Each structure stands twice: as C-alpha cells, then as structure tokens.
C-alpha cells in the first residue's frame, strides 16, 4: 500500500512509514526534550524496541530514563509507580512505547506530574488546569489508537472502575507509526488489538456524537481494518497488511477523539474487571450482539449500511474474524457465571460510553445481550 510519510491531526503530528522509529531522537530534540521518561513494558524491551528508541535518543543527545514495568489495563497503582520514577528523574518530556497501556500510563503520569492530585481528579474531560509535558507516542500494536487521542484509560485500583481521563493537553505532540514494530506482536495480541481497532471504527460511525469529521475517520478506519485484519491473522509477516492495520487503528483513534464509543465497550469493561477477559476479546464477543441490537433502529441500520455492508453481512464478517482469531465464542467458555449477568448488566448500563450508543440502552437490554453471548 502507498504510505504518506507525514500527515496531521488537529493536535497530533502523525509520522507514518517503515523504520520511522529511527527519527524519534531528532523529533524529541525538535520538541525541546533533553531528558525523557520512556514508558514501556517488559515484552517491548525483550523484543528490542526499547533499545532501538534509546539508540536514536542517544544519537540526538537526548537522555532517557526507562520505566519498563507497564502492565496491561493499567490502574492507578501503575500510574503512581511511574510517577515515582518521573519525579526523581527531572524529565521534560515523555515517550510512550508499546500498546495502549504504555501510552495511557505515560499520559496518566503526565497528568499527575504536571497538575498534581490523583487520577480520579481527571476522570472526565478538560480537568487539567496547567500545561503538560510533551509526549511522543509510538504504538507497537494496531489497537487502541491511543496515539491519536487525548484520553488516558486508567482503572481505579480499588473499585476497578475504568476512568477515561481526557484533556487536549494530554494528546501526543507526535505519533510515530512504524509498521515494522508491530510484527513482533504475539498472535493473541495481534488478534485482540485488531478487533479492538475494528470495534472503534464501527462504534464511532454510529454514536450520537458522530459528526462529519469523525465519520470520515471512522469509514476509512473501518475499511482498512476489516480488509487487513484477516490477512494479518493468517499472514503475520505481511508488512502491507500490518501497515493498513496500524493506520486504521490510528484513524479509529482520531474518530474516537471526534466522536465517542458505545454499548460494545460499555458491555466489555465489566467483563474485563470481574473476569479478567482481555479488553479486545471482550469487545469482540459483544460487538455482533450490539450491532444486532442497534440495527433495530432504522437510522442506525442506515449508518451501518453506509459502511458498505448489509447488517447481516456485517455481522457475518465480524463473526468470521472472531473465528479466524480463535476467540472463544461464548461468555461461558471464558468462565463467566450466568448468575453474574445481572450485576454485569447493572455496571454496563452505568458505563460512560453507554450514554452515546445510537439506540438507547438500559440494564435489561444489557441482560439480553449478555444472555445472547452466554
């Protein structure tokens, strides 16, 4: 596929292409960074990506302190641990290297380092009153699109509530999209991240907050993801398909920034909190049921058809991708107990994203969707 080396979003400069990660040192220097906190995880370090970034930074005379203990689905405890390193390191910028968890941890740390308080203080939108340090985001998965949005998704360590903490100041100044970095993903990560990106594209295309700009991003992201994800799952070394997925995930992130998510994400979060089901898997399992529910509304059905597929065809494509990815096809297969459904539905109905679903969705609707997925 053709690659545009540089594009822009409103807040984030996007650099896309093979081996663009080698530019990170020069770009950090151009932002005025002299000492950065490189936030990543052990798997990324083992794959050699942390060392590649460090070499580029060193060549540009940018010092790097590494926080390499990011965990999947970061909590307030993870942000606090990162903050301890940041406070004693006298940094002037962040680099988030990895999946959404690394980028969210870096953003969360940035909130607290520059504005003080606790993560709970920033739950919502626009609650940072002071400037934040510049961030460069380098995704190694094609999933969350965190590199192109201003939200940090952090779970409360005690309540397990997923807190979406958003502020324009938290958005990355630069996102480096290098498809080479995504080849090292384990197959399970590739599948879960890719399904998450596809869900972002699909949900942002129909939410009540959609607009002309978000729909442009949603439609392009949807076609990139639904056409490239099957190829990535069956031919993981296909760089063209990897490129399409990485760009699709980033565009879906831009769509989230300008639209919002819906009932599939609302239904997924309690499954992750209570049963440890990986986020992308949880979203994927619920997505066909949410599409069927939403499509009973004529306007939403029209929006789905506007993506180029009839609703039945869309659901079939989604289910085929889940099958290809080797995902469990029922909640029971994931260890969910049927007597947990009422509690799951109660929590899903209270999720922030449920309020943006195109068809009004309540607790009993979630009960029916969970039962259908069971």
ABEGO torsion letter per residue (X at the ends): XBBBABBBBAABBBBBEBGAAAAAAAAAAAAGBABBBBBBBAAAAAAGAAAAAAAAAAAAGBBBBBBAABBBGBBAAAAAAAAAAAAAAGBABBBBBEBAAAAAAAAAAAAAAAAEEBAAAABEBGABABBBBBBBBBBABBBAGAAABABBBBBBAAAGBBBBBBBAAABBABBBBBAAAAAABBAAAAAAAAAAAAAAAAAAAABAABBAAAAAAAAAAAAAAAAAAAAAAABAABAAAAAAAAAAAAAAAAAAAABBBBAAAAAAAAAAAAAGBBAAAAAAAAAAAAAAAAAABAAAAAAAAAAGBBAAAAAAAAAAAAAAAGBBABAAAAGBBAAAAAAAAAAAAABAAAAABABBBBAAAAAAAAAAAX
